[in-house]
Amino acid sequence: MTNFVPTPTVPAPDIVRCAYMEIVVTDLAKSREFYVDVLGLHVTEEDENTIYLRSLEEFIHHNLVLRQGPVAAVAAFAYRVKSPAEVDAAEAYYKELGCRTERRKNGFTKGIGDSVRVEDPLGFPYEFFYETEHVERLTQRYDLYSAGELVRLDHFNQVTPDVPRGRAYLEDLGFRVSEDIKDSNGVTYAAWMHRKQTVHDTALTGGNGPRMHHVAFATHEKHNIIQICDKMGALRISDRIERGPGRHGVSNAFYLYILDPDGHRIEIYTQDYYTGDPDNPTVTWDVHDNQRRDWWGNPVVPSWYTEASLVLDLDGNPQPVIERTDASEMAVTVGADGFSYTRKDETSSAAGTDAVGFKLGAQV
């Protein structure tokens, strides 16, 4: 299935980190209630059609843009680059790839300056920018700090029908792989890729796409995530908790997945690890290892594998969704997810580690 993505002869832009996502919502008032009143993101500014939100530790204008529109979708996965010259580099890089680009010196959203948006080789709307308005970092505003405080934008997760192609493209773009999921034939089902010194700035999940699987915000501690669950229960909206809380095998993070009023998936995430050394090893998980997605916890619900948000082209139209023809992770692992044991005689654990096996109460 993989189609070769040529490597441009011009240098790739030097990307610092994932910075913000722009999503289209169909009811701005309901979305504001969810993201501000329930999750506690902080409003930088807003008008009748758009809300600009940021997390507690952020100093750039926003991490999330909510824009009123007719179809729930994602308009941009935005990355900050190292200098103004890297915006030029991004434009040249994608033009050589043959991708459609659009440059706006005054930015595509408030608070962002000169930037370029592209329709990348996988069909996703990427944005690259350096110039941004600085706002108050709220780190010491303890009067605003909530029990479930979201402190940082952590990562994106993208659904694509061709993970190996996407992995090669993002590696050419300068991303490094921290962890991946493969089978015994070497087929890659998912990959976690980073520019900042954490497990990922974005991940590729195999499935029908291009679509946005989730956008993730970090908390300081596990108890912040538990508080969000308690709050959603108290508000009688616990049916929007799709999966978790639990702990991932991949990334080691404690997590929770929830759905906004339009079905956009948000992950609340904490306690992954440092990846900044140049020889940071890649951890490979067997697709049949039932601890890869859940180190412990409940079964991975089917919707987590099948449902995701549409993404837009540069004209604001939904990109066509291409069906994945290779075996999906869900199809390969039916019946495996959701069990918190890993037996030596049934399943191998993460690469480089031995599984601990227990059978009928006796160690084996």
C-alpha positions in Angstrom: 0.0 0.0 0.0 2.9 2.4 0.8 3.5 5.1 -1.8 7.0 6.6 -1.7 7.2 10.2 -0.4 10.3 11.7 -1.9 12.8 13.5 0.3 13.2 17.2 -0.7 16.6 18.5 -1.6 16.0 21.6 0.6 16.4 21.3 4.4 13.4 20.4 6.5 12.1 23.2 8.8 13.5 23.0 12.4 10.4 22.2 14.4 10.4 23.0 18.2 7.1 21.4 19.3 3.4 21.0 18.7 1.8 24.3 19.6 -1.9 24.5 18.9 -4.8 22.9 17.2 -7.7 24.7 15.5 -10.9 22.8 15.5 -14.3 23.6 14.0 -17.3 23.1 16.4 -20.9 23.2 15.5 -22.2 24.9 18.8 -19.6 27.4 20.2 -21.6 27.9 23.4 -21.7 24.2 24.2 -18.0 23.8 23.4 -17.1 26.8 25.6 -18.9 25.2 28.5 -17.0 21.9 27.9 -13.5 23.3 27.5 -13.7 26.2 29.9 -16.2 25.3 32.6 -15.5 21.6 32.7 -11.9 21.2 31.6 -10.7 24.6 32.9 -8.7 25.8 29.9 -8.1 29.6 30.1 -9.6 32.1 27.7 -7.1 34.4 26.0 -9.7 36.1 24.0 -13.0 35.4 22.2 -15.6 36.8 19.9 -18.9 35.6 18.6 -17.3 33.0 16.2 -14.0 32.0 17.8 -12.5 31.2 21.2 -8.8 31.2 21.9 -7.8 28.9 24.8 -4.5 28.1 26.6 -3.2 25.8 29.3 -1.8 27.0 32.6 1.9 27.0 31.8 1.6 28.4 28.2 3.0 31.8 27.3 2.0 31.9 23.6 -1.4 33.2 22.7 -3.2 29.9 22.5 -3.0 26.1 22.4 -6.6 25.5 21.1 -8.8 27.5 18.8 -12.6 26.7 18.8 -14.2 28.1 15.6 -17.9 28.0 14.8 -18.6 26.2 11.6 -21.1 23.8 9.8 -19.1 20.6 10.1 -17.1 19.4 13.1 -13.5 18.9 11.9 -9.9 20.0 12.4 -8.5 23.0 10.5 -4.9 22.9 11.6 -2.2 20.9 13.4 0.1 23.8 14.3 3.8 23.5 15.1 6.2 26.2 16.3 9.5 26.4 14.5 12.9 27.6 15.8 13.1 31.0 14.0 11.3 33.2 11.4 13.6 31.7 8.7 12.2 28.3 9.4 8.7 29.4 8.1 10.4 30.1 4.8 12.1 26.6 5.0 8.7 25.0 5.7 7.1 26.6 2.6 10.0 25.6 0.4 10.1 22.1 1.7 6.4 21.4 1.1 6.4 23.1 -2.3 9.2 20.7 -3.4 7.1 17.8 -2.1 4.4 19.0 -4.5 2.0 19.9 -1.6 -0.4 22.7 -1.7 0.7 25.6 0.5 -0.8 29.0 1.7 1.3 31.7 3.4 -0.2 34.5 5.5 2.1 37.2 6.9 -0.5 38.1 9.5 -1.3 34.6 10.5 -4.4 32.4 10.1 -5.6 33.1 13.7 -5.3 35.9 16.2 -2.1 36.0 18.2 0.0 34.2 15.5 2.2 36.0 12.9 3.8 35.0 9.7 2.9 31.3 9.0 2.4 28.8 6.3 -0.3 26.1 6.1 0.1 23.0 4.0 -1.9 20.0 2.8 0.8 17.5 3.7 1.5 14.2 1.9 -0.9 12.3 4.2 -3.7 14.8 3.7 -3.4 16.6 7.0 -3.5 20.4 7.4 -0.2 21.3 9.0 0.8 24.9 10.0 4.3 26.2 10.8 4.9 29.5 12.6 7.4 31.3 14.8 5.9 34.8 15.5 3.4 34.8 18.3 1.9 37.2 20.8 3.1 36.5 24.4 0.5 36.3 27.1 0.7 35.9 30.9 2.1 32.5 31.9 -0.3 31.5 34.7 2.0 29.1 36.6 1.9 31.1 39.8 -1.8 32.1 39.5 -2.8 29.6 42.2 -6.0 31.5 42.6 -7.0 30.1 39.1 -5.6 26.6 39.6 -8.2 23.9 39.6 -8.0 20.4 41.0 -8.0 19.0 37.4 -5.7 21.7 35.9 -4.5 21.2 32.3 -0.9 22.5 32.3 0.4 21.9 28.8 -0.5 20.9 25.3 1.2 17.5 25.0 0.6 16.0 21.6 -1.6 15.2 18.6 -2.6 11.8 17.3 -3.4 11.3 13.6 -5.2 8.4 11.9 -3.7 7.4 8.5 -4.3 4.3 6.4 -0.6 4.0 5.7 1.5 4.3 8.9 4.9 3.2 7.3 4.6 5.9 4.7 3.7 8.4 7.3 6.5 7.4 9.6 9.1 7.8 6.8 7.7 11.2 5.9 7.8 12.5 9.5 11.3 11.1 10.0 12.4 13.0 6.9 10.7 16.1 8.6 13.0 15.6 11.6 10.7 13.7 14.0 12.2 10.8 15.9 10.4 7.6 16.9 10.2 6.9 20.6 7.9 3.9 20.5 6.1 1.8 17.9 3.8 -1.2 17.5 4.7 -4.0 15.0 3.9 -7.6 14.2 6.4 -10.4 13.7 6.6 -9.5 10.0 7.7 -6.0 10.8 4.5 -4.3 9.8 4.1 -1.0 11.7 0.6 -0.4 13.2 1.3 2.8 15.1 4.3 5.1 15.8 4.9 7.8 18.5 7.1 10.6 17.1 8.7 13.6 18.9 10.5 16.9 18.4 10.3 18.1 22.0 11.9 15.9 24.7 8.9 13.8 25.5 7.4 10.6 24.1 5.6 12.4 21.3 4.4 15.6 19.6 2.3 13.5 17.3 1.5 9.9 16.8 0.3 7.9 13.8 -2.5 5.4 14.4 -3.5 3.0 11.6 -7.0 3.3 10.3 -9.2 5.1 7.8 -7.9 8.6 7.2 -6.7 11.3 7.2 -8.5 12.0 10.5 -7.7 13.4 13.9 -7.7 10.7 16.6 -7.2 13.0 19.5 -5.4 16.1 20.9 -3.8 15.7 24.4 -3.3 18.0 27.3 -1.0 17.1 30.2 -1.7 17.4 33.9 0.9 17.4 36.7 -0.3 14.3 38.5 -2.7 11.3 38.3 -5.0 12.9 40.9 -5.8 15.7 38.5 -7.2 13.2 36.0 -9.2 11.5 38.7 -10.7 14.9 39.6 -11.8 15.4 36.0 -13.6 12.0 36.2 -15.3 13.0 39.5 -16.3 16.4 38.1 -17.8 14.9 35.0 -19.7 12.4 37.2 -21.0 15.2 39.4 -22.2 17.1 36.2 -23.9 13.9 34.9 -21.8 13.8 31.8 -19.7 10.7 32.6 -21.1 9.2 29.4 -18.5 11.4 27.6 -15.7 9.4 29.2 -14.9 7.0 26.4 -11.9 5.2 27.8 -10.0 5.1 31.1 -8.7 6.2 33.4 -5.8 3.8 33.1 -2.1 3.5 32.3 -0.7 2.9 28.9 2.0 0.4 28.1 3.2 2.6 25.3 4.5 5.9 26.7 3.9 4.7 30.3 1.4 7.6 30.7 -1.6 7.7 32.9 -4.5 8.7 30.7 -8.2 9.5 30.2 -10.1 9.9 26.9 -13.2 12.0 26.8 -15.4 13.4 24.0 -16.4 17.0 23.5 -20.0 17.9 22.4 -19.1 17.3 18.7 -17.3 14.0 19.4 -13.8 15.4 19.1 -11.6 13.2 21.3 -9.5 14.8 24.0 -6.8 12.9 26.0 -5.8 14.0 29.5 -2.3 12.7 30.0 0.5 12.6 32.6 3.7 10.8 33.6 5.5 9.9 30.4 9.3 10.2 30.2 12.3 12.1 28.9 13.5 11.3 25.3 16.0 14.1 24.7 19.3 12.1 24.4 20.5 11.6 20.9 20.7 7.8 21.4 17.3 7.5 23.1 16.2 3.9 22.2 13.0 3.1 20.3 10.7 0.8 22.3 8.9 -1.7 20.0 5.8 -3.5 21.2 4.3 -6.6 19.7 0.8 -5.9 18.3 -0.4 -9.0 20.1 0.9 -7.8 23.5 -2.2 -7.0 25.4 -0.3 -4.5 27.7 0.7 -2.2 24.9 -2.4 0.0 25.0 -3.4 -0.7 28.6 -0.7 -1.7 31.1 -3.8 -2.3 33.3 -7.4 -1.3 32.9 -10.5 -2.0 31.0 -10.9 -3.2 27.4 -10.1 -0.7 24.6 -13.6 0.1 23.3 -14.2 -0.4 19.6 -15.0 3.3 19.1 -11.5 4.2 20.1 -10.2 2.3 17.1 -12.9 3.3 14.6 -14.1 6.9 15.4 -12.1 10.0 14.7 -12.6 13.6 13.5 -12.5 14.8 9.9 -9.7 17.1 8.8 -10.1 20.1 6.4 -8.2 21.1 3.3 -7.0 24.7 2.8 -10.4 25.7 1.4 -12.1 24.5 4.5 -13.6 21.4 2.9 -13.4 17.9 4.6 -10.7 15.8 3.2 -11.9 12.5 1.7 -11.4 9.5 4.0 -9.4 6.7 2.5 -10.1 3.2 3.8 -7.2 1.3 5.3 -6.6 -1.9 3.3 -3.9 -3.4 5.4 -4.8 -5.4 8.6 -5.9 -3.0 11.3 -4.6 -3.2 14.9 -8.2 -3.8 16.1 -8.7 -6.7 13.7 -5.4 -8.3 14.6 -6.0 -8.0 18.3 -9.7 -8.9 18.8 -10.0 -10.4 22.2 -6.6 -9.4 23.4 -7.2 -5.8 24.7 -8.3 -5.1 28.2 -6.5 -7.9 30.1 -3.9 -6.7 32.5 -1.7 -9.9 32.5 0.9 -11.0 30.0 1.8 -14.7 30.0 5.0 -16.0 28.6 3.3 -18.9 26.9 0.7 -16.7 25.2 2.1 -13.3 24.5 5.4 -11.5 24.4 5.8 -8.2 26.2 7.5 -5.0 25.1 10.8 -5.4 23.2 13.7 -6.0 25.5 11.7 -7.1 28.6 10.4 -10.4 29.8 6.8 -11.0 30.5 5.7 -12.0 34.0 3.5 -15.0 33.9 1.0 -16.3 36.4 -1.5 -19.1 35.8 -4.4 -20.2 38.1 -2.6 -18.5 41.0 0.7 -20.3 40.6 3.8 -18.7 39.1 4.9 -20.3 35.8 
